[in-house]
Amino acid sequence: MTPVLFHGPRARGEAVTHARTLGRLLVDPIGDDGLKVDDSREIVRLAGSAGVGDKSPVVVVGPLDRATPEAGDALLKTLEDLADGPVRILLWADFYGGVIGTIRSRTLPRWCPPDKHWVSPFADDQARALYAAWIKKDIAACLDVIYASQRDWPALLQGFCEVMADEGPLEAPETARVWAQVRPLLDGKGSHLNAATALLEALT
């Protein structure tokens, strides 16, 4: 059975909720502290000891957009090995574009948009500082913010995207070009690489 890949602001919660409707959740979601190769071995172990019961066994795994390449490859093999087994595997990621292509091509994507009560964890001081420096075309300040960020580039770029949506205006042609690349990120689509390239090219 083709695994479902939940992605977006509420992906983890939606994956867990769906898992409970499908059957019994064998363990807490795997990979919250960073998906590792050993986690794939743990999934195989759980599949071998799932036992029997009234409800189907389910495992939730993620965030896949922050998995190492080695962990991603190991998970892909695990998915292939357990495709016809009794254990259902649900996957999740914050950023669909950050999941390796081989996993994306073997899963069914499901976008989990924010609800009206959701507060973005990305549009914070660093994202606002990046936006302020970008508006001023201050390349050095932009690079300082990027360098100082303690999280991954996609998260900072997502925050920039959200600040840009709030602050506007978008009348300037170069701003509109960047917006055309970063706007799809708000819907869980688009390419972070293309968006980053557009953002930096507008500074030169």
HELIX and SHEET records of a PDB file:
HELIX    1   1 ALA A   11  LEU A   22  1                                  12    
HELIX    2   2 VAL A   37  GLY A   48  1                                  12    
HELIX    3   3 LEU A   64  ARG A   66  5                                   3    
HELIX    4   4 PRO A   69  ASP A   81  1                                  13    
HELIX    5   5 TYR A   96  GLY A   98  5                                   3    
HELIX    6   6 GLY A  101  ARG A  104  1                                   4    
HELIX    7   7 ASP A  125  ILE A  135  1                                  11    
HELIX    8   8 ILE A  139  ALA A  148  1                                  10    
HELIX    9   9 TRP A  153  GLU A  167  1                                  15    
HELIX   10  10 PRO A  173  VAL A  182  1                                  10    
HELIX   11  11 ARG A  183  ASP A  187  5                                   5    
HELIX   12  12 HIS A  192  GLU A  201  1                                  10    
SHEET    1   A 5 GLY A  23  LEU A  25  0                                        
SHEET    2   A 5 SER A  56  VAL A  61  1                                        
SHEET    3   A 5 ARG A  88  ALA A  93  1                                        
SHEET    4   A 5 VAL A   4  HIS A   7  1                                        
SHEET    5   A 5 LEU A 108  TRP A 111  1                                        
END                                                                             
